Each structure stands twice: as structure tokens, then as C-alpha cells.
Amino acid sequence: MDGSRSPNARVRTLAHELAHALVRAEPADDDRPMTYAEEELLVEAVAYTVCGSIDFDTSSETVPYLASWAQAAPLAVIEAAAKGIDRLATRIENALGEMTPVSVT
């Protein structure tokens, strides 16, 4: 991970990559196949939701990133995938809630 990026940006990236892993490891029965661009929109929306739940504002990176992928997959994909976004974000948020807080120096 690039240490020159802000802590918020690194947390966002970790949430994004974790969402990719969960898409594959814990699919729902009604998940439909996605293109790579559609998956990028889905996992970035998950990362944005998770980061927002812990008061990390990542909109300065998330909005342009979503816009770049929206060229290959319309943002309507996010609306169609809202159930998956909620399911994956809740899974990550619940795991965060179970963690013991640590001090970052």
C-alpha cells in the first residue's frame, strides 16, 4: 500500500479490496454476473458506504473513481446492485464493530 496516501485513502482502498474479496467469497444466491466495470462500481460504493459509517470522508477520491468507471458501466448498475451494496457494506461494518479499537500514532 502506498504510504504517501492519506490514512483515509488507505482505509478506502482496504475497504474496496475487501469488498472485491467478499463478492467472490460470499456471493448471495441471487447475485447476477457482473462485468469488471460493474464490479468496480459496486465495490467502490461499498467502500464509500463503509468509510462513511466510520466518519471517513473519501468523496474526493470516490466520486472521480466512480465517474471514471461509469463510462464503461452506467451508474444505474449501482441502483440495480443496491441490495448487494447494503449486504457487503453491512458485513464489513459488522466486522469493524467487533474489532478492539487501537491507537494509531
N, C-alpha and C positions, 0 to 999 in steps of 0.2 A: 504494500500500500504506500502510496506517495506521501511521505511525511511532510511535504511542503503544503499540502492541502489543509484547510481548516478542520478542526475536530468535527464540526457539524457535517462537513463534506465527507469525511471518512466514515462517520456513522451512517450517513445516507448511502454510501457505497456498500457498506456491510449489509444494511437492510435490503438493498437492491439485490445483491448477490444471494443473500439468504432466501429471498422470495423466489429467485430462479431455482434454487435447490428444492424448495418446497413444492413448486409447480410440478416438478418431476417425482419427488419422493412421496408426496401426499396428495395425489390428484383426487378430485371429487368424482363420483360416479357420472355426473352429468357434464363434466368438463369437455369442451369440444377441442379438437386440434387447432393449434394457433400457428400462424406464420411467426418467423423470428421477430418481425416488426410489431406484431400484435402482442407477443410475449413481452417485448421491451416496454410497450405502453402499460401493460398490466403490472409488471414488477416495479416499474418506476412509480406508478400510482400507489402501489402497496408501500414502497419506501417512503413516499411523501406522507402517507397516512400515518405510518409508524412514527416517523420523525416528528410530525405534528403532535402526536399523542404524548411525546416527552418534551414538548416545547422547543424543539429544534426547528428553526425556520430555514428550510432548504429551497425555498421558492426561487431564489436567484439562480440555482442550478437546475432545479426540476422543470421549471416552465420552459426554458430553452431546449432541454433534453427531450421533453415530451413533444414540443413543436417539431424538432428535427425528425423524430420517428413518425409523427402524424403524416408526413409526406408519403410514407410507404404504407401506412395503415391509418385509416381515419379515426379521429377521436371517438367516433360512435362506437368503436370497439370497447372503449372504457365503459360506456353505458351498458353494453351487452355483457361485459365481464364484471359488473358491479358486485355480484354475489361472490365471485372468486376473489376480488379485491378485498371485500369485507372478511371473507374466511381466512385468507392468508395474513392480512394485517392483524386480525384478532389473534391468530396463532402466535405471531411474533410478539405482540403486545403482552399476551398472557405469559409467555416465556420470560419477557423482561420483568414482569411483575413478580415472578418467582425468584429472581436473582437478588443476591445480597448487594446493596449499594457499596461501591468502593470510591475512595477519594482519588481524583486524578490530579497529579501535581505537575 
